[in-house]
Structure formats: structure tokens, C-alpha cells
């Protein structure tokens, strides 16, 4: 069985962060592991508190995983400070980690800021050059590219700028203010739009975590980047379109969903 490591923060309501990553990776047929960057007190309405782990302890978690069960892919989510970003970059480089998917979580769906300015700068300088794929939303891509995004052409230009500046592929996720859930992939000079229907489902907390984790899981299983993105888009669209009853609503991965078992296999 292939393996994937999530390096991210914990979400106490279970719909995003480490919890969403583990559920998603498991349902996409890989063995999920974790290194926790922070504990958060949050729900779908906001983040009330964040408790970071010490850099030494984060390094210990990463070392414990890599020296025993070497991951076939790594997904990086919420990392709130520069000192933690530096630890992650240093250890991933040391172990020559492969299939690194960076979801640059800067602001929660609720609007709560999750990453300090110095952490953003360090992520850009030290972590993006190690990434196989970075998966920003519109506002995150504006920060990473240094440009305003107001339409499809802007999305294409921003993704190209990010990819060429840091040598990684970019999956720029569309937003309601730009398009109808269409995502743009830029990889090694090649471009592809992934069309998506906007689904009227209020349970969207954790969708970014779910998408990036699904991509990491598919990369771990040996699928190429385009197919990994396509499978992941279909997976999350299926979960949202099923209109799952999530009680208070903590994201599409609060309940397991495997699209009829298609993505639960290791094939």
C-alpha cells in the first residue's frame, strides 16, 4: 500500500486540516500519516485560537515518519510561522522527499488569518522550490504572483509566473469572483483547464485541504500530475454534489465518500 504524509494543522471540528487530509488520503487508497504543525480551536465560523508546536517537536515528527515509513507523497497545509516552514523545508530536502504538494493556507474559509507575513515570505523562498505542485486559491495566488486576478487570463498569467519563478507546477483554484469553479493547471510550460460546475452546497469548509490531499494520494499511487488532478477534482465534486448531511457542516470529508469505491482501490 502506498503512503502519504500530511504536514498541517489540526482542525478541532474535523472538516479541514489534518483530519480532512487523513480521511481523504484513506478514501483515495493510501496509508495516511501526519506531522502536526499546530492545534487550532476552530469551527466553520472561525478560528478562536492557535497553539503552535515547537520547531524541535515538528522536526521529531517528520524524522519519525521518514526513518520508518518513507512517504510516497507529502502534502503541506497550514504552517503559521517562518520557523516551522524552515524546519519543513530543511527536513524534506534532507530526505529527498518526492511528490510534494503545497497548499499555501493563508486564510481560513471563515476569513481567519492563518499564516504570518514572515511565514509567507519563507514559504515562497524555501518551500515552493521543493514543491511538485502548489495549489493556491485566487487570493493566495495574488500574493504568490504579485498581481491582481480578475479573470481567466489573469489566472493563466499568475499560474505561469508562480510556476516559472519557483520551478513547480501550479493548480490555481477558481473562485466565485472569477469563474464557475474552473481550475487552471500550469506544469512545465503546459496548460490545462479543469472545468467544474459550481455546486450549491454550504458545506465547503475544508475543500482546499481535501483537493490537495487527494492529489497527493493519487501522485503517491503513481498517477501522473494531470490524471491525479482530474481524479481529485472528480472526487471532491462527487462529495459536494452528493449533498451529504453534515450536521453543523464541517466540510466534504466529515463523512467518508468513495464515489462508489472507484477511488478506494490502490490501482
C-alpha positions in Angstrom: 0.0 0.0 0.0 1.3 3.4 -0.9 1.8 6.1 1.8 1.3 9.8 2.2 2.3 12.3 4.9 0.2 15.4 5.8 2.1 18.2 7.5 -0.6 20.6 8.6 -2.6 22.0 11.5 -5.3 20.2 13.4 -8.9 21.3 12.9 -11.0 20.7 16.1 -14.3 20.4 14.1 -12.7 17.8 11.9 -13.6 19.2 8.5 -10.3 20.7 7.4 -6.6 20.3 8.3 -5.0 17.1 9.4 -8.4 15.4 10.0 -9.6 16.1 6.4 -6.3 15.1 5.0 -6.3 11.7 6.7 -9.9 11.0 5.7 -9.2 12.0 2.1 -6.0 10.0 1.8 -7.6 7.0 3.3 -10.6 7.1 0.9 -8.2 7.6 -2.0 -6.5 4.3 -1.2 -3.2 5.3 0.6 -1.9 4.9 4.1 -2.1 8.3 5.8 0.4 9.7 8.3 0.7 13.1 9.9 3.0 15.7 11.4 1.0 18.3 13.3 2.2 22.0 13.0 -0.4 23.5 15.3 -3.5 22.8 17.3 -6.4 25.1 16.4 -9.7 25.9 18.2 -12.0 26.4 15.3 -15.2 25.5 13.6 -16.9 26.6 10.3 -17.5 30.1 11.7 -13.9 31.0 12.6 -10.6 30.2 14.4 -10.6 31.3 18.0 -7.1 30.1 19.0 -3.9 28.6 17.6 -1.2 26.8 19.6 1.9 26.1 17.5 4.2 23.2 18.1 7.8 23.8 18.8 10.2 23.5 15.8 12.1 20.8 17.5 9.0 18.7 18.0 7.8 19.2 14.4 11.2 18.0 13.3 10.9 15.0 15.5 7.5 14.1 14.0 8.9 14.4 10.4 12.0 12.4 11.3 10.0 9.7 13.0 7.9 9.2 9.8 10.7 9.3 7.2 13.0 7.0 9.1 10.4 4.3 9.4 7.6 4.6 6.8 9.0 6.7 3.9 6.1 8.5 2.4 5.4 8.2 -1.4 3.9 11.8 -1.3 3.8 14.7 1.1 1.0 17.3 1.5 1.7 20.5 3.3 -1.1 22.6 4.6 -1.3 25.2 7.4 2.1 26.4 8.7 1.7 29.6 10.6 5.3 30.7 11.2 8.5 31.1 9.4 10.4 28.9 11.9 8.2 26.0 11.2 8.3 26.5 7.4 12.1 26.4 7.7 12.1 23.1 9.6 9.8 21.5 7.0 11.9 22.7 4.0 15.1 21.5 5.7 13.8 18.0 6.5 12.2 17.4 3.2 15.4 18.4 1.4 17.4 16.2 3.7 15.2 13.1 3.0 14.9 14.0 -0.7 11.1 13.8 -0.4 9.1 13.2 -3.5 5.6 14.3 -4.8 5.4 17.3 -2.5 2.0 19.1 -2.7 1.9 22.5 -1.0 -1.5 24.0 -0.2 -0.5 27.6 0.9 -3.2 28.0 3.5 -3.1 31.7 4.4 -6.7 32.5 5.3 -9.4 30.0 6.5 -12.7 29.7 4.7 -14.2 31.7 7.6 -11.8 34.6 6.9 -9.5 34.0 9.9 -5.8 34.6 9.0 -3.7 31.5 9.5 -0.2 32.5 8.2 2.0 35.3 9.3 3.7 37.6 6.8 7.2 36.2 7.6 5.9 32.7 7.1 4.6 33.6 3.6 7.9 35.0 2.6 9.8 32.0 3.9 7.4 29.6 2.2 8.0 31.4 -1.1 11.8 31.3 -0.8 12.4 27.9 0.8 9.4 25.6 0.3 8.0 26.3 -3.2 11.3 25.4 -4.9 10.9 21.9 -3.4 7.3 21.5 -4.4 6.0 19.3 -7.1 2.7 21.2 -7.1 1.3 24.3 -5.3 -2.5 24.7 -5.0 -3.4 28.3 -4.2 -6.8 29.8 -4.4 -7.3 33.2 -6.0 -6.3 35.4 -3.0 -3.3 33.2 -2.3 -2.2 33.3 -5.9 -2.4 37.0 -5.9 0.1 37.1 -3.0 2.4 34.5 -4.6 2.4 36.1 -8.1 2.2 39.8 -7.0 -0.6 40.5 -9.4 -4.4 41.1 -9.2 -6.5 38.3 -10.6 -9.9 39.3 -12.2 -10.5 36.7 -14.9 -9.3 33.6 -16.7 -6.4 35.4 -18.5 -5.2 36.7 -15.2 -5.4 33.2 -13.7 -3.2 31.8 -16.5 -0.7 34.6 -16.2 -0.5 34.2 -12.4 0.0 30.5 -12.5 2.7 30.9 -15.1 4.5 33.5 -13.0 4.4 31.3 -9.9 5.5 28.2 -11.8 8.4 29.8 -13.6 9.6 31.7 -10.6 9.8 28.6 -8.4 10.1 25.6 -10.8 6.9 23.9 -9.6 3.6 23.1 -11.2 0.6 25.2 -10.2 -3.0 24.3 -9.8 -4.8 27.7 -9.4 -8.3 27.1 -8.0 -11.0 29.3 -9.4 -13.3 31.3 -7.1 -16.9 32.7 -7.3 -15.5 36.1 -8.2 -13.6 34.9 -11.2 -15.2 31.8 -12.7 -17.5 28.9 -12.0 -15.2 26.5 -10.1 -12.8 26.0 -13.0 -9.2 25.3 -12.0 -6.1 26.0 -14.1 -3.0 23.8 -14.2 0.4 25.1 -15.3 3.1 22.5 -15.4 6.4 22.6 -17.3 5.1 25.2 -19.8 1.9 23.1 -20.5 -1.5 24.5 -19.6 -4.8 22.8 -18.9 -8.2 24.0 -17.7 -10.2 21.7 -15.5 -13.8 22.6 -15.8 -16.0 22.3 -12.8 -19.7 23.1 -12.1 -20.2 25.3 -9.0 -22.3 23.2 -6.6 -24.7 24.9 -4.3 -23.6 23.1 -1.1 -23.0 25.2 2.1 -20.6 22.5 3.5 -17.4 23.8 1.8 -15.2 24.1 4.9 -12.1 22.0 4.1 -12.5 21.7 0.3 -9.0 23.1 -0.3 -7.4 20.6 2.1 -9.4 17.8 0.5 -8.4 18.6 -3.0 -4.7 18.9 -2.3 -4.7 15.7 -0.2 -6.5 13.8 -3.0 -3.8 15.0 -5.5 -1.0 13.9 -3.1 -2.7 10.5 -2.7 -3.0 9.9 -6.4 0.6 11.0 -7.0 1.6 8.5 -4.3 -0.1 5.8 -6.3 1.9 6.6 -9.4 -0.6 8.5 -11.5 0.9 11.5 -13.4 0.1 15.0 -12.4 -2.7 15.7 -14.9 -4.5 12.5 -14.1 -4.0 13.0 -10.4 -5.7 16.4 -10.6 -8.5 15.1 -12.8 -9.3 12.2 -10.3 -9.1 14.6 -7.4 -11.5 17.1 -9.0 -14.0 14.3 -9.7 -13.6 13.0 -6.2 -14.4 16.3 -4.4 -17.1 17.2 -6.9 -18.8 13.9 -6.2 -18.6 14.5 -2.4 -20.1 18.0 -2.8 -22.8 17.1 -5.3 -24.0 14.2 -3.0 -25.2 17.0 -0.7 -24.1 15.0 2.3 -25.9 15.8 5.6 -23.0 17.0 7.8 -25.0 18.2 10.8 -23.4 21.5 11.7 -21.4 21.4 8.5 -17.6 20.8 8.8 -16.6 20.1 5.2 -17.0 17.5 2.5 -14.8 14.9 4.2 -16.6 14.9 7.5 -18.3 11.7 6.2 -16.3 9.2 4.1 -17.2 9.2 0.4 -15.6 7.0 -2.2 -17.6 7.6 -5.4 -18.8 4.0 -5.5 -15.5 2.6 -4.4 -13.7 3.8 -7.5 -11.0 5.7 -5.7 -10.8 3.5 -2.7 -8.6 0.9 -4.5 -4.8 1.1 -4.9 -5.0 0.6 -8.6 
